Amino acid sequence: MDISNLTLRQLQTESARALSTMQATNNNIHQFNKKAHHNSQNWYTAVIIWYVEQYGDLPSKVGPGKDVTLVME
């Protein structure tokens, strides 16, 4: 899956969907911080890659992320 063509807004919404499906713990969030030191776009990408590894596609398409309703979509 090539997510390099996603716009910034798509990165934000896809990562928001993915994050809403995981347990909010320091360890879970820290795994993304290690991969994207002070770079939000890399952070969003790391979250999406984690989700794709878990469920096989973007959060808006498969798994629990597809059922997430975002406030500002």
mmCIF file as gemmi writes it, N, C-alpha and C atoms, coordinates in Angstrom:
data_model
loop_
_atom_site.group_PDB
_atom_site.id
_atom_site.type_symbol
_atom_site.label_atom_id
_atom_site.label_alt_id
_atom_site.label_comp_id
_atom_site.label_asym_id
_atom_site.label_entity_id
_atom_site.label_seq_id
_atom_site.pdbx_PDB_ins_code
_atom_site.Cartn_x
_atom_site.Cartn_y
_atom_site.Cartn_z
_atom_site.occupancy
_atom_site.B_iso_or_equiv
_atom_site.pdbx_formal_charge
_atom_site.auth_seq_id
_atom_site.auth_asym_id
_atom_site.pdbx_PDB_model_num
ATOM 1 N N . MET Axp A 1 ? 0.844 -1.177 0 1 0 ? 1 A 1
ATOM 2 C CA . MET Axp A 1 ? 0 0 0 1 0 ? 1 A 1
ATOM 3 C C . MET Axp A 1 ? 0.888 1.239 0 1 0 ? 1 A 1
ATOM 4 N N . ASP Axp A 2 ? 0.634 2.129 -0.94 1 0 ? 2 A 1
ATOM 5 C CA . ASP Axp A 2 ? 1.411 3.368 -1.052 1 0 ? 2 A 1
ATOM 6 C C . ASP Axp A 2 ? 0.586 4.519 -0.483 1 0 ? 2 A 1
ATOM 7 N N . ILE Axp A 3 ? 0.986 5.001 0.679 1 0 ? 3 A 1
ATOM 8 C CA . ILE Axp A 3 ? 0.251 6.12 1.283 1 0 ? 3 A 1
ATOM 9 C C . ILE Axp A 3 ? 0.943 7.456 1.032 1 0 ? 3 A 1
ATOM 10 N N . SER Axp A 4 ? 1.998 7.436 0.241 1 0 ? 4 A 1
ATOM 11 C CA . SER Axp A 4 ? 2.743 8.673 -0.017 1 0 ? 4 A 1
ATOM 12 C C . SER Axp A 4 ? 1.947 9.676 -0.844 1 0 ? 4 A 1
ATOM 13 N N . ASN Axp A 5 ? 0.901 9.239 -1.507 1 0 ? 5 A 1
ATOM 14 C CA . ASN Axp A 5 ? 0.091 10.137 -2.324 1 0 ? 5 A 1
ATOM 15 C C . ASN Axp A 5 ? -1.075 10.758 -1.565 1 0 ? 5 A 1
ATOM 16 N N . LEU Axp A 6 ? -1.224 10.423 -0.289 1 0 ? 6 A 1
ATOM 17 C CA . LEU Axp A 6 ? -2.304 11.004 0.497 1 0 ? 6 A 1
ATOM 18 C C . LEU Axp A 6 ? -2.002 12.466 0.815 1 0 ? 6 A 1
ATOM 19 N N . THR Axp A 7 ? -3.03 13.289 0.789 1 0 ? 7 A 1
ATOM 20 C CA . THR Axp A 7 ? -2.861 14.689 1.176 1 0 ? 7 A 1
ATOM 21 C C . THR Axp A 7 ? -2.681 14.766 2.686 1 0 ? 7 A 1
ATOM 22 N N . LEU Axp A 8 ? -2.26 15.919 3.156 1 0 ? 8 A 1
ATOM 23 C CA . LEU Axp A 8 ? -2.105 16.11 4.594 1 0 ? 8 A 1
ATOM 24 C C . LEU Axp A 8 ? -3.428 15.839 5.314 1 0 ? 8 A 1
ATOM 25 N N . ARG Axp A 9 ? -4.518 16.356 4.781 1 0 ? 9 A 1
ATOM 26 C CA . ARG Axp A 9 ? -5.829 16.149 5.415 1 0 ? 9 A 1
ATOM 27 C C . ARG Axp A 9 ? -6.195 14.671 5.434 1 0 ? 9 A 1
ATOM 28 N N . GLN Axp A 10 ? -5.902 13.94 4.371 1 0 ? 10 A 1
ATOM 29 C CA . GLN Axp A 10 ? -6.176 12.504 4.353 1 0 ? 10 A 1
ATOM 30 C C . GLN Axp A 10 ? -5.319 11.775 5.391 1 0 ? 10 A 1
ATOM 31 N N . LEU Axp A 11 ? -4.058 12.174 5.515 1 0 ? 11 A 1
ATOM 32 C CA . LEU Axp A 11 ? -3.204 11.579 6.55 1 0 ? 11 A 1
ATOM 33 C C . LEU Axp A 11 ? -3.808 11.811 7.934 1 0 ? 11 A 1
ATOM 34 N N . GLN Axp A 12 ? -4.277 13.027 8.163 1 0 ? 12 A 1
ATOM 35 C CA . GLN Axp A 12 ? -4.857 13.369 9.466 1 0 ? 12 A 1
ATOM 36 C C . GLN Axp A 12 ? -6.117 12.55 9.75 1 0 ? 12 A 1
ATOM 37 N N . THR Axp A 13 ? -7.014 12.457 8.795 1 0 ? 13 A 1
ATOM 38 C CA . THR Axp A 13 ? -8.273 11.751 9.05 1 0 ? 13 A 1
ATOM 39 C C . THR Axp A 13 ? -8.063 10.244 9.151 1 0 ? 13 A 1
ATOM 40 N N . GLU Axp A 14 ? -7.203 9.703 8.315 1 0 ? 14 A 1
ATOM 41 C CA . GLU Axp A 14 ? -6.941 8.263 8.397 1 0 ? 14 A 1
ATOM 42 C C . GLU Axp A 14 ? -6.269 7.914 9.727 1 0 ? 14 A 1
ATOM 43 N N . SER Axp A 15 ? -5.322 8.727 10.161 1 0 ? 15 A 1
ATOM 44 C CA . SER Axp A 15 ? -4.658 8.44 11.439 1 0 ? 15 A 1
ATOM 45 C C . SER Axp A 15 ? -5.623 8.636 12.609 1 0 ? 15 A 1
ATOM 46 N N . ALA Axp A 16 ? -6.529 9.599 12.507 1 0 ? 16 A 1
ATOM 47 C CA . ALA Axp A 16 ? -7.526 9.793 13.564 1 0 ? 16 A 1
ATOM 48 C C . ALA Axp A 16 ? -8.42 8.562 13.686 1 0 ? 16 A 1
ATOM 49 N N . ARG Axp A 17 ? -8.838 8.02 12.557 1 0 ? 17 A 1
ATOM 50 C CA . ARG Axp A 17 ? -9.646 6.793 12.576 1 0 ? 17 A 1
ATOM 51 C C . ARG Axp A 17 ? -8.872 5.646 13.222 1 0 ? 17 A 1
ATOM 52 N N . ALA Axp A 18 ? -7.604 5.501 12.838 1 0 ? 18 A 1
ATOM 53 C CA . ALA Axp A 18 ? -6.778 4.422 13.378 1 0 ? 18 A 1
ATOM 54 C C . ALA Axp A 18 ? -6.57 4.576 14.877 1 0 ? 18 A 1
ATOM 55 N N . LEU Axp A 19 ? -6.254 5.788 15.297 1 0 ? 19 A 1
ATOM 56 C CA . LEU Axp A 19 ? -6.004 6.022 16.726 1 0 ? 19 A 1
ATOM 57 C C . LEU Axp A 19 ? -7.242 5.77 17.576 1 0 ? 19 A 1
ATOM 58 N N . SER Axp A 20 ? -8.402 6.053 17.037 1 0 ? 20 A 1
ATOM 59 C CA . SER Axp A 20 ? -9.622 5.864 17.827 1 0 ? 20 A 1
ATOM 60 C C . SER Axp A 20 ? -9.935 4.385 18.056 1 0 ? 20 A 1
ATOM 61 N N . THR Axp A 21 ? -9.257 3.503 17.327 1 0 ? 21 A 1
ATOM 62 C CA . THR Axp A 21 ? -9.513 2.07 17.482 1 0 ? 21 A 1
ATOM 63 C C . THR Axp A 21 ? -8.542 1.398 18.445 1 0 ? 21 A 1
ATOM 64 N N . MET Axp A 22 ? -7.513 2.097 18.85 1 0 ? 22 A 1
ATOM 65 C CA . MET Axp A 22 ? -6.509 1.482 19.724 1 0 ? 22 A 1
ATOM 66 C C . MET Axp A 22 ? -6.648 1.978 21.158 1 0 ? 22 A 1
ATOM 67 N N . GLN Axp A 23 ? -6.154 1.184 22.079 1 0 ? 23 A 1
ATOM 68 C CA . GLN Axp A 23 ? -6.163 1.574 23.477 1 0 ? 23 A 1
ATOM 69 C C . GLN Axp A 23 ? -5.163 2.712 23.672 1 0 ? 23 A 1
ATOM 70 N N . ALA Axp A 24 ? -5.599 3.773 24.323 1 0 ? 24 A 1
ATOM 71 C CA . ALA Axp A 24 ? -4.749 4.954 24.524 1 0 ? 24 A 1
ATOM 72 C C . ALA Axp A 24 ? -3.836 4.742 25.728 1 0 ? 24 A 1
ATOM 73 N N . THR Axp A 25 ? -2.657 4.196 25.461 1 0 ? 25 A 1
ATOM 74 C CA . THR Axp A 25 ? -1.665 4.003 26.516 1 0 ? 25 A 1
ATOM 75 C C . THR Axp A 25 ? -0.373 4.701 26.097 1 0 ? 25 A 1
ATOM 76 N N . ASN Axp A 26 ? 0.468 4.952 27.059 1 0 ? 26 A 1
ATOM 77 C CA . ASN Axp A 26 ? 1.758 5.579 26.749 1 0 ? 26 A 1
ATOM 78 C C . ASN Axp A 26 ? 2.576 4.735 25.782 1 0 ? 26 A 1
ATOM 79 N N . ASN Axp A 27 ? 2.576 3.428 25.975 1 0 ? 27 A 1
ATOM 80 C CA . ASN Axp A 27 ? 3.362 2.554 25.1 1 0 ? 27 A 1
ATOM 81 C C . ASN Axp A 27 ? 2.844 2.58 23.672 1 0 ? 27 A 1
ATOM 82 N N . ASN Axp A 28 ? 1.529 2.576 23.508 1 0 ? 28 A 1
ATOM 83 C CA . ASN Axp A 28 ? 0.973 2.604 22.157 1 0 ? 28 A 1
ATOM 84 C C . ASN Axp A 28 ? 1.332 3.895 21.435 1 0 ? 28 A 1
ATOM 85 N N . ILE Axp A 29 ? 1.208 5.019 22.109 1 0 ? 29 A 1
ATOM 86 C CA . ILE Axp A 29 ? 1.521 6.3 21.49 1 0 ? 29 A 1
ATOM 87 C C . ILE Axp A 29 ? 3.029 6.46 21.289 1 0 ? 29 A 1
ATOM 88 N N . HIS Axp A 30 ? 3.802 5.98 22.238 1 0 ? 30 A 1
ATOM 89 C CA . HIS Axp A 30 ? 5.265 6.117 22.165 1 0 ? 30 A 1
ATOM 90 C C . HIS Axp A 30 ? 5.842 5.429 20.922 1 0 ? 30 A 1
ATOM 91 N N . GLN Axp A 31 ? 5.243 4.332 20.497 1 0 ? 31 A 1
ATOM 92 C CA . GLN Axp A 31 ? 5.766 3.634 19.312 1 0 ? 31 A 1
ATOM 93 C C . GLN Axp A 31 ? 5.777 4.542 18.082 1 0 ? 31 A 1
ATOM 94 N N . PHE Axp A 32 ? 4.826 5.465 18.006 1 0 ? 32 A 1
ATOM 95 C CA . PHE Axp A 32 ? 4.779 6.397 16.878 1 0 ? 32 A 1
ATOM 96 C C . PHE Axp A 32 ? 5.731 7.569 17.088 1 0 ? 32 A 1
ATOM 97 N N . ASN Axp A 33 ? 5.868 8.003 18.326 1 0 ? 33 A 1
ATOM 98 C CA . ASN Axp A 33 ? 6.799 9.1 18.624 1 0 ? 33 A 1
ATOM 99 C C . ASN Axp A 33 ? 8.234 8.725 18.258 1 0 ? 33 A 1
ATOM 100 N N . LYS Axp A 34 ? 8.606 7.47 18.462 1 0 ? 34 A 1
ATOM 101 C CA . LYS Axp A 34 ? 9.956 7.01 18.129 1 0 ? 34 A 1
ATOM 102 C C . LYS Axp A 34 ? 10.219 7.078 16.628 1 0 ? 34 A 1
ATOM 103 N N . LYS Axp A 35 ? 9.181 6.909 15.823 1 0 ? 35 A 1
ATOM 104 C CA . LYS Axp A 35 ? 9.343 6.874 14.369 1 0 ? 35 A 1
ATOM 105 C C . LYS Axp A 35 ? 9.234 8.246 13.721 1 0 ? 35 A 1
ATOM 106 N N . ALA Axp A 36 ? 8.741 9.232 14.459 1 0 ? 36 A 1
ATOM 107 C CA . ALA Axp A 36 ? 8.477 10.532 13.834 1 0 ? 36 A 1
ATOM 108 C C . ALA Axp A 36 ? 8.826 11.669 14.779 1 0 ? 36 A 1
ATOM 109 N N . HIS Axp A 37 ? 10.071 11.744 15.145 1 0 ? 37 A 1
ATOM 110 C CA . HIS Axp A 37 ? 10.526 12.732 16.111 1 0 ? 37 A 1
ATOM 111 C C . HIS Axp A 37 ? 10.197 14.151 15.633 1 0 ? 37 A 1
ATOM 112 N N . HIS Axp A 38 ? 9.211 14.779 16.247 1 0 ? 38 A 1
ATOM 113 C CA . HIS Axp A 38 ? 8.808 16.169 15.974 1 0 ? 38 A 1
ATOM 114 C C . HIS Axp A 38 ? 8.417 16.433 14.513 1 0 ? 38 A 1
ATOM 115 N N . ASN Axp A 39 ? 7.818 15.436 13.873 1 0 ? 39 A 1
ATOM 116 C CA . ASN Axp A 39 ? 7.366 15.627 12.493 1 0 ? 39 A 1
ATOM 117 C C . ASN Axp A 39 ? 5.97 15.019 12.377 1 0 ? 39 A 1
ATOM 118 N N . SER Axp A 40 ? 4.961 15.868 12.341 1 0 ? 40 A 1
ATOM 119 C CA . SER Axp A 40 ? 3.581 15.39 12.39 1 0 ? 40 A 1
ATOM 120 C C . SER Axp A 40 ? 3.202 14.531 11.187 1 0 ? 40 A 1
ATOM 121 N N . GLN Axp A 41 ? 3.697 14.867 10.01 1 0 ? 41 A 1
ATOM 122 C CA . GLN Axp A 41 ? 3.345 14.06 8.849 1 0 ? 41 A 1
ATOM 123 C C . GLN Axp A 41 ? 3.926 12.649 8.948 1 0 ? 41 A 1
ATOM 124 N N . ASN Axp A 42 ? 5.139 12.542 9.452 1 0 ? 42 A 1
ATOM 125 C CA . ASN Axp A 42 ? 5.723 11.211 9.683 1 0 ? 42 A 1
ATOM 126 C C . ASN Axp A 42 ? 4.957 10.468 10.769 1 0 ? 42 A 1
ATOM 127 N N . TRP Axp A 43 ? 4.457 11.191 11.755 1 0 ? 43 A 1
ATOM 128 C CA . TRP Axp A 43 ? 3.695 10.58 12.841 1 0 ? 43 A 1
ATOM 129 C C . TRP Axp A 43 ? 2.387 10.009 12.297 1 0 ? 43 A 1
ATOM 130 N N . TYR Axp A 44 ? 1.662 10.804 11.5 1 0 ? 44 A 1
ATOM 131 C CA . TYR Axp A 44 ? 0.425 10.313 10.892 1 0 ? 44 A 1
ATOM 132 C C . TYR Axp A 44 ? 0.705 9.079 10.037 1 0 ? 44 A 1
ATOM 133 N N . THR Axp A 45 ? 1.784 9.134 9.277 1 0 ? 45 A 1
ATOM 134 C CA . THR Axp A 45 ? 2.146 8.013 8.42 1 0 ? 45 A 1
ATOM 135 C C . THR Axp A 45 ? 2.451 6.764 9.243 1 0 ? 45 A 1
ATOM 136 N N . ALA Axp A 46 ? 3.17 6.913 10.348 1 0 ? 46 A 1
ATOM 137 C CA . ALA Axp A 46 ? 3.495 5.773 11.205 1 0 ? 46 A 1
ATOM 138 C C . ALA Axp A 46 ? 2.225 5.134 11.77 1 0 ? 46 A 1
ATOM 139 N N . VAL Axp A 47 ? 1.266 5.951 12.155 1 0 ? 47 A 1
ATOM 140 C CA . VAL Axp A 47 ? -0.002 5.432 12.675 1 0 ? 47 A 1
ATOM 141 C C . VAL Axp A 47 ? -0.726 4.641 11.584 1 0 ? 47 A 1
ATOM 142 N N . ILE Axp A 48 ? -0.781 5.193 10.393 1 0 ? 48 A 1
ATOM 143 C CA . ILE Axp A 48 ? -1.479 4.529 9.293 1 0 ? 48 A 1
ATOM 144 C C . ILE Axp A 48 ? -0.785 3.221 8.923 1 0 ? 48 A 1
ATOM 145 N N . ILE Axp A 49 ? 0.533 3.225 8.877 1 0 ? 49 A 1
ATOM 146 C CA . ILE Axp A 49 ? 1.276 1.995 8.576 1 0 ? 49 A 1
ATOM 147 C C . ILE Axp A 49 ? 0.978 0.931 9.622 1 0 ? 49 A 1
ATOM 148 N N . TRP Axp A 50 ? 0.96 1.303 10.901 1 0 ? 50 A 1
ATOM 149 C CA . TRP Axp A 50 ? 0.619 0.352 11.964 1 0 ? 50 A 1
ATOM 150 C C . TRP Axp A 50 ? -0.765 -0.241 11.696 1 0 ? 50 A 1
ATOM 151 N N . TYR Axp A 51 ? -1.729 0.608 11.363 1 0 ? 51 A 1
ATOM 152 C CA . TYR Axp A 51 ? -3.094 0.138 11.134 1 0 ? 51 A 1
ATOM 153 C C . TYR Axp A 51 ? -3.153 -0.805 9.93 1 0 ? 51 A 1
ATOM 154 N N . VAL Axp A 52 ? -2.497 -0.44 8.858 1 0 ? 52 A 1
ATOM 155 C CA . VAL Axp A 52 ? -2.495 -1.284 7.656 1 0 ? 52 A 1
ATOM 156 C C . VAL Axp A 52 ? -1.865 -2.641 7.963 1 0 ? 52 A 1
ATOM 157 N N . GLU Axp A 53 ? -0.812 -2.666 8.768 1 0 ? 53 A 1
ATOM 158 C CA . GLU Axp A 53 ? -0.197 -3.937 9.167 1 0 ? 53 A 1
ATOM 159 C C . GLU Axp A 53 ? -1.163 -4.791 9.973 1 0 ? 53 A 1
ATOM 160 N N . GLN Axp A 54 ? -2.02 -4.148 10.775 1 0 ? 54 A 1
ATOM 161 C CA . GLN Axp A 54 ? -2.991 -4.873 11.593 1 0 ? 54 A 1
ATOM 162 C C . GLN Axp A 54 ? -4.194 -5.375 10.789 1 0 ? 54 A 1
ATOM 163 N N . TYR Axp A 55 ? -4.702 -4.529 9.879 1 0 ? 55 A 1
ATOM 164 C CA . TYR Axp A 55 ? -5.993 -4.801 9.244 1 0 ? 55 A 1
ATOM 165 C C . TYR Axp A 55 ? -5.946 -4.926 7.726 1 0 ? 55 A 1
ATOM 166 N N . GLY Axp A 56 ? -4.839 -4.575 7.086 1 0 ? 56 A 1
ATOM 167 C CA . GLY Axp A 56 ? -4.687 -4.828 5.669 1 0 ? 56 A 1
ATOM 168 C C . GLY Axp A 56 ? -5.017 -3.7 4.713 1 0 ? 56 A 1
ATOM 169 N N . ASP Axp A 57 ? -5.582 -2.609 5.201 1 0 ? 57 A 1
ATOM 170 C CA . ASP Axp A 57 ? -5.896 -1.477 4.327 1 0 ? 57 A 1
ATOM 171 C C . ASP Axp A 57 ? -6.121 -0.241 5.185 1 0 ? 57 A 1
ATOM 172 N N . LEU Axp A 58 ? -6.458 0.853 4.545 1 0 ? 58 A 1
ATOM 173 C CA . LEU Axp A 58 ? -6.675 2.123 5.249 1 0 ? 58 A 1
ATOM 174 C C . LEU Axp A 58 ? -7.823 2.018 6.254 1 0 ? 58 A 1
ATOM 175 N N . PRO Axp A 59 ? -7.747 2.784 7.328 1 0 ? 59 A 1
ATOM 176 C CA . PRO Axp A 59 ? -8.802 2.761 8.341 1 0 ? 59 A 1
ATOM 177 C C . PRO Axp A 59 ? -10.19 3.112 7.794 1 0 ? 59 A 1
ATOM 178 N N . SER Axp A 60 ? -10.265 3.923 6.765 1 0 ? 60 A 1
ATOM 179 C CA . SER Axp A 60 ? -11.567 4.275 6.195 1 0 ? 60 A 1
ATOM 180 C C . SER Axp A 60 ? -12.17 3.146 5.372 1 0 ? 60 A 1
ATOM 181 N N . LYS Axp A 61 ? -11.374 2.092 5.103 1 0 ? 61 A 1
ATOM 182 C CA . LYS Axp A 61 ? -11.835 1.013 4.229 1 0 ? 61 A 1
ATOM 183 C C . LYS Axp A 61 ? -12.096 -0.307 4.936 1 0 ? 61 A 1
ATOM 184 N N . VAL Axp A 62 ? -11.297 -0.654 5.945 1 0 ? 62 A 1
ATOM 185 C CA . VAL Axp A 62 ? -11.432 -1.968 6.59 1 0 ? 62 A 1
ATOM 186 C C . VAL Axp A 62 ? -11.285 -1.857 8.102 1 0 ? 62 A 1
ATOM 187 N N . GLY Axp A 63 ? -11.661 -2.926 8.775 1 0 ? 63 A 1
ATOM 188 C CA . GLY Axp A 63 ? -11.47 -3.021 10.218 1 0 ? 63 A 1
ATOM 189 C C . GLY Axp A 63 ? -12.34 -2.053 10.988 1 0 ? 63 A 1
ATOM 190 N N . PRO Axp A 64 ? -12.037 -1.88 12.257 1 0 ? 64 A 1
ATOM 191 C CA . PRO Axp A 64 ? -12.856 -1.021 13.115 1 0 ? 64 A 1
ATOM 192 C C . PRO Axp A 64 ? -12.802 0.45 12.729 1 0 ? 64 A 1
ATOM 193 N N . GLY Axp A 65 ? -11.782 0.871 12.017 1 0 ? 65 A 1
ATOM 194 C CA . GLY Axp A 65 ? -11.664 2.268 11.608 1 0 ? 65 A 1
ATOM 195 C C . GLY Axp A 65 ? -12.741 2.711 10.646 1 0 ? 65 A 1
ATOM 196 N N . LYS Axp A 66 ? -13.257 1.788 9.841 1 0 ? 66 A 1
ATOM 197 C CA . LYS Axp A 66 ? -14.275 2.173 8.863 1 0 ? 66 A 1
ATOM 198 C C . LYS Axp A 66 ? -15.586 2.544 9.519 1 0 ? 66 A 1
ATOM 199 N N . ASP Axp A 67 ? -15.784 2.129 10.755 1 0 ? 67 A 1
ATOM 200 C CA . ASP Axp A 67 ? -17.019 2.436 11.485 1 0 ? 67 A 1
ATOM 201 C C . ASP Axp A 67 ? -16.922 3.695 12.341 1 0 ? 67 A 1
ATOM 202 N N . VAL Axp A 68 ? -15.757 4.328 12.342 1 0 ? 68 A 1
ATOM 203 C CA . VAL Axp A 68 ? -15.542 5.534 13.14 1 0 ? 68 A 1
ATOM 204 C C . VAL Axp A 68 ? -16.172 6.733 12.421 1 0 ? 68 A 1
ATOM 205 N N . THR Axp A 69 ? -16.931 7.514 13.173 1 0 ? 69 A 1
ATOM 206 C CA . THR Axp A 69 ? -17.499 8.74 12.639 1 0 ? 69 A 1
ATOM 207 C C . THR Axp A 69 ? -16.706 9.912 13.189 1 0 ? 69 A 1
ATOM 208 N N . LEU Axp A 70 ? -16.108 10.672 12.296 1 0 ? 70 A 1
ATOM 209 C CA . LEU Axp A 70 ? -15.326 11.841 12.701 1 0 ? 70 A 1
ATOM 210 C C . LEU Axp A 70 ? -16.226 13.056 12.783 1 0 ? 70 A 1
ATOM 211 N N . VAL Axp A 71 ? -15.98 13.93 13.711 1 0 ? 71 A 1
ATOM 212 C CA . VAL Axp A 71 ? -16.794 15.125 13.907 1 0 ? 71 A 1
ATOM 213 C C . VAL Axp A 71 ? -16.686 16.056 12.701 1 0 ? 71 A 1
ATOM 214 N N . MET Axp A 72 ? -15.49 16.269 12.205 1 0 ? 72 A 1
ATOM 215 C CA . MET Axp A 72 ? -15.266 17.193 11.092 1 0 ? 72 A 1
ATOM 216 C C . MET Axp A 72 ? -14.755 16.421 9.874 1 0 ? 72 A 1
ATOM 217 N N . GLU Axp A 73 ? -15.636 15.755 9.196 1 0 ? 73 A 1
ATOM 218 C CA . GLU Axp A 73 ? -15.181 14.981 8.033 1 0 ? 73 A 1
ATOM 219 C C . GLU Axp A 73 ? -15.47 15.724 6.763 1 0 ? 73 A 1
